[in-house]
Amino acid sequence: MRFDIVTLFPDCFHSVLSSGLLGKALAKQIAQVHLINPRDFTTDKHRKVDDEPYGGGVGMLMKPEPIFNAVESLPILPRREVILMSPQGQTINQPLLRELATNYDQLVVICGHYEGVDERVLHLVTREVSLGDFILTGGEIPAMALINGVVRLLPGTVAKTQSLTAESFEEGLLDYPQYTRPANFRGLKVPEVLLSGNHAAIARWRYEQQIQKTRDRRPDLLEKWDKGTGGQGDKGTGGQGEKE
């Protein structure tokens, strides 16, 4: 997977790209991230990338020329998506991350700044993506989240691939509670069922806990999940034994 990140602030990516599983995945060439600064594609002596909006208004807009020049300088892989990080875009969720990780070999990610980008930049874009219904100073943080979410799904990034399917949102429910040693910490005890060695009982408990946690914290997700299972989602263990 190749990522081409068009950003005015490439330096802010360096720590994220060198840390944890993401850093290991890039070191193993599971994915490649290239940082492209639109300032390097300006044609004036001041390297100007923004200007006032036509018709008046507050703030500045990113000019189209540097962005077009930056994107057009990139190689084109057969399965390519050009993404603009924008609060007006499709909200990042697990199905979107899985789609991008599965169906594309190259993701070009444009990070907006100031009051946004000139509307004509959308002629380059095949998809707009948002981190959520709020405003940040630029698209870099959402782009980092996108890279992280996609790369962790690529083969070879996570050693135990089963863990990728045993996460919140993968099955439409939030994840079940998890515990590690010690079994008793300051009087807070691990549920007995997890110490029992009874895998069927553990699977059933985890499944029930997923439903209860989702009901308490995200009833909207539970409603979608219940519809997807035809109202039968809470009748059995749902194959949770596969997580063992």
C-alpha positions as CSV (number, residue, x, y, z in Angstrom):
1,M,0.0,0.0,0.0
2,R,1.3,3.4,-1.0
3,F,0.2,6.6,0.8
4,D,0.9,10.0,-0.7
5,I,0.1,12.7,1.9
6,V,-0.2,16.3,0.5
7,T,0.4,18.5,3.5
8,L,1.8,21.9,4.4
9,F,3.2,20.4,7.6
10,P,5.1,17.2,6.8
11,D,7.2,17.4,9.9
12,C,4.2,16.6,12.2
13,F,3.9,13.1,10.7
14,H,7.4,11.9,11.5
15,S,6.9,10.8,15.1
16,V,3.6,9.1,14.3
17,L,5.1,7.2,11.3
18,S,8.1,6.0,13.3
19,S,6.2,4.7,16.4
20,G,4.6,1.4,17.4
21,L,3.0,-1.0,15.0
22,L,2.8,1.6,12.3
23,G,6.5,2.3,12.5
24,K,7.2,-1.5,12.3
25,A,4.9,-1.9,9.3
26,L,6.6,0.9,7.4
27,A,10.0,-0.5,8.3
28,K,8.9,-3.9,6.8
29,Q,7.6,-2.2,3.7
30,I,4.1,-3.4,4.3
31,A,3.2,0.2,3.4
32,Q,5.0,3.3,2.2
33,V,4.2,6.9,3.2
34,H,5.4,9.8,1.0
35,L,5.0,13.3,2.2
36,I,4.5,16.0,-0.4
37,N,4.5,19.7,0.5
38,P,2.4,21.9,-1.8
39,R,4.8,24.8,-1.2
40,D,7.3,22.9,-3.3
41,F,5.0,23.3,-6.3
42,T,4.3,27.0,-6.1
43,T,5.6,29.3,-8.9
44,D,6.0,32.7,-7.1
45,K,9.0,33.8,-5.0
46,H,7.0,33.9,-1.8
47,R,5.8,30.2,-2.2
48,K,2.2,31.4,-1.6
49,V,-0.3,28.6,-1.1
50,D,-3.3,30.6,0.1
51,D,-5.3,33.6,-1.0
52,E,-8.5,35.5,-0.1
53,P,-11.8,34.0,-1.2
54,Y,-13.7,35.6,-4.1
55,G,-16.9,37.3,-2.9
56,G,-15.4,38.2,0.5
57,G,-15.4,36.2,3.7
58,V,-13.3,35.4,6.7
59,G,-10.0,33.7,6.4
60,M,-8.0,32.3,3.5
61,L,-8.3,29.4,1.1
62,M,-5.7,27.0,-0.2
63,K,-5.0,27.8,-3.8
64,P,-5.7,25.1,-6.4
65,E,-2.5,25.3,-8.4
66,P,0.0,24.0,-5.8
67,I,-2.4,21.1,-4.9
68,F,-3.0,20.2,-8.5
69,N,0.7,20.3,-9.3
70,A,1.6,18.2,-6.2
71,V,-1.0,15.5,-7.0
72,E,-0.1,15.5,-10.7
73,S,3.6,14.9,-9.8
74,L,2.8,11.5,-8.2
75,P,2.9,8.1,-9.9
76,I,-0.5,6.6,-10.6
77,L,-1.1,3.0,-9.4
78,P,-4.0,1.1,-11.0
79,R,-6.1,1.0,-7.8
80,R,-5.9,4.6,-6.6
81,E,-8.1,6.8,-4.5
82,V,-7.6,10.5,-4.0
83,I,-9.0,11.6,-0.6
84,L,-9.6,15.1,0.7
85,M,-9.7,15.2,4.5
86,S,-12.8,17.5,5.0
87,P,-15.4,18.0,7.7
88,Q,-18.0,17.7,4.9
89,G,-16.8,14.1,4.0
90,Q,-17.8,10.6,4.8
91,T,-17.1,9.9,8.5
92,I,-14.3,7.4,9.1
93,N,-15.6,4.1,10.4
94,Q,-14.4,0.5,10.4
95,P,-16.1,-0.6,7.2
96,L,-14.5,2.4,5.3
97,L,-11.0,1.5,6.7
98,R,-11.5,-2.1,5.6
99,E,-12.7,-1.1,2.1
100,L,-9.6,1.1,1.6
101,A,-7.2,-1.5,2.9
102,T,-8.8,-4.2,0.7
103,N,-9.6,-2.4,-2.6
104,Y,-6.8,0.1,-3.1
105,D,-3.0,0.0,-3.6
106,Q,-2.5,3.8,-3.4
107,L,-4.2,6.4,-1.3
108,V,-3.5,10.1,-2.1
109,V,-4.5,12.1,1.0
110,I,-4.9,15.9,0.7
111,C,-4.8,17.8,4.0
112,G,-6.7,21.1,3.9
113,H,-5.8,24.1,6.0
114,Y,-7.0,27.6,6.7
115,E,-10.7,27.9,5.7
116,G,-10.4,24.9,3.4
117,V,-9.4,24.4,-0.2
118,D,-10.6,26.0,-3.5
119,E,-13.6,24.1,-4.7
120,R,-11.9,23.2,-7.9
121,V,-9.6,20.9,-6.0
122,L,-12.6,18.5,-5.8
123,H,-12.0,17.8,-9.5
124,L,-9.0,15.8,-8.4
125,V,-10.8,14.1,-5.5
126,T,-12.6,10.8,-5.7
127,R,-13.7,10.8,-2.0
128,E,-14.0,13.2,0.9
129,V,-13.4,11.8,4.3
130,S,-14.0,13.3,7.8
131,L,-12.8,12.3,11.3
132,G,-16.1,13.5,12.8
133,D,-18.6,16.3,13.2
134,F,-16.1,18.9,14.5
135,I,-13.5,21.3,13.1
136,L,-9.7,21.0,13.5
137,T,-7.0,23.4,12.3
138,G,-6.1,21.1,9.4
139,G,-6.4,17.7,7.9
140,E,-3.2,16.3,9.3
141,I,-4.6,14.6,12.4
142,P,-7.5,13.0,10.5
143,A,-5.0,11.8,7.9
144,M,-2.9,10.2,10.6
145,A,-5.9,8.4,11.9
146,L,-6.7,7.2,8.4
147,I,-3.2,5.9,7.8
148,N,-3.1,4.2,11.2
149,G,-6.5,2.5,10.7
150,V,-5.8,1.3,7.2
151,V,-2.2,0.1,7.8
152,R,-3.2,-2.0,10.9
153,L,-5.5,-4.0,8.6
154,L,-2.8,-4.8,6.0
155,P,-1.4,-8.4,6.1
156,G,1.7,-8.6,8.2
157,T,1.0,-5.5,10.4
158,V,-0.7,-7.4,13.3
159,A,0.9,-10.7,14.1
160,K,-2.3,-12.3,15.5
161,T,-4.8,-11.7,12.7
162,Q,-7.6,-13.0,14.9
163,S,-7.4,-9.9,17.0
164,L,-8.4,-7.8,14.0
165,T,-11.9,-9.5,14.0
166,A,-12.3,-9.4,17.8
167,E,-12.4,-5.6,18.1
168,S,-15.1,-3.0,18.6
169,F,-17.1,-2.3,15.5
170,E,-15.8,-5.3,13.5
171,E,-19.0,-7.3,14.3
172,G,-21.3,-4.3,14.8
173,L,-20.9,-4.4,18.6
174,L,-18.5,-2.8,21.0
175,D,-15.7,-5.0,22.4
176,Y,-16.2,-7.1,25.5
177,P,-14.3,-6.2,28.8
178,Q,-10.8,-7.7,29.0
179,Y,-8.6,-8.4,32.0
180,T,-5.0,-9.5,32.6
181,R,-2.9,-10.4,35.7
182,P,-3.2,-9.9,38.7
183,A,-6.6,-11.6,39.2
184,N,-7.2,-9.3,42.2
185,F,-6.0,-5.7,42.0
186,R,-6.9,-3.6,45.1
187,G,-10.0,-5.6,45.6
188,L,-11.1,-5.4,42.0
189,K,-11.4,-9.0,40.8
190,V,-11.4,-10.5,37.4
191,P,-14.8,-12.2,36.7
192,E,-14.8,-15.8,37.8
193,V,-15.9,-17.1,34.4
194,L,-12.7,-15.9,32.8
195,L,-10.7,-18.0,35.3
196,S,-12.9,-21.1,34.8
197,G,-11.2,-22.5,31.7
198,N,-14.7,-23.2,30.3
199,H,-14.3,-21.7,26.7
200,A,-18.0,-22.1,25.9
201,A,-19.0,-20.2,29.1
202,I,-16.4,-17.5,28.4
203,A,-17.6,-17.1,24.8
204,R,-21.2,-16.7,26.0
205,W,-20.2,-14.2,28.8
206,R,-18.2,-12.1,26.3
207,Y,-21.0,-12.1,23.8
208,E,-23.5,-11.0,26.5
209,Q,-21.1,-8.3,27.7
210,Q,-20.7,-7.0,24.1
211,I,-24.5,-6.6,23.8
212,Q,-24.8,-5.0,27.3
213,K,-21.9,-2.6,26.7
214,T,-23.3,-1.6,23.3
215,R,-26.8,-1.1,24.8
216,D,-25.4,1.1,27.5
217,R,-23.0,3.2,25.5
218,R,-24.1,3.1,21.9
219,P,-27.7,2.1,21.5
220,D,-27.6,3.4,17.9
221,L,-25.1,0.7,17.1
222,L,-27.2,-1.9,18.8
223,E,-30.2,-1.0,16.8
224,K,-28.3,-1.3,13.5
225,W,-26.8,-4.6,14.6
226,D,-30.2,-6.0,15.7
227,K,-31.7,-5.1,12.4
228,G,-28.8,-6.7,10.6
229,T,-29.4,-10.0,12.5
230,G,-33.1,-9.9,11.9
231,G,-33.8,-9.4,15.6
232,Q,-32.0,-12.8,16.4
233,G,-28.7,-11.3,17.4
234,D,-29.1,-12.0,21.1
235,K,-30.4,-15.5,20.9
236,G,-27.0,-17.4,21.0
237,T,-23.3,-17.1,21.2
238,G,-23.0,-15.7,17.7
239,G,-19.9,-17.8,17.0
240,Q,-17.9,-16.1,19.6
241,G,-16.0,-19.3,20.2
242,E,-14.1,-18.5,17.1
243,K,-12.3,-15.8,19.2
244,E,-10.7,-18.4,21.4
